[in-house]
């Protein structure tokens, strides 16, 4: 049975990154959820405008906002997001969410990986084995490339300097 979304009894507006990212969410998550729960989900892309416009938080046109975990933590610490209720946190804590994914104002819901790749032919005599090797220009000369995300570059640099990961993400 095909449903007409405007006829659904409830609606939810989710603000996400827009473009192909939002299109993928619509087809894989929002539409199936809408059909299953009879709740229409509208997408209101923020296109990362939160970096430039605090009105995104003070006059929101959304019910739920999808952010990267680090941006959500920063927005919470800046008072831009409302803390989750004790009841909501308890529901997530009793579900199959890992405890470290539940923050004061947000729940992390997706993870990706950043990998290090190298040419074995260039390092034939001594292969890199850990993150500190990435920053060791004496033993491993040559160009490096990093994603333009400060949180990843800083995490790598801190790990390479021996800072325990528990201290890097102490939130």
TAWO-V90261 format. One record per helix or strand of 2 or more residues. SS is the DSSP state (h for helix, s for strand). FROM is the first residue (numbers start at 1). TO is the last residue. If there is no record, write none. Layout:
SS;FROM;TO  SS;FROM;TO
This chain:
h;5;7  s;10;15  h;19;37  s;39;43  h;49;51  h;55;58  s;64;65  h;69;77  h;86;93  h;99;101  h;131;135  h;150;160  h;165;168
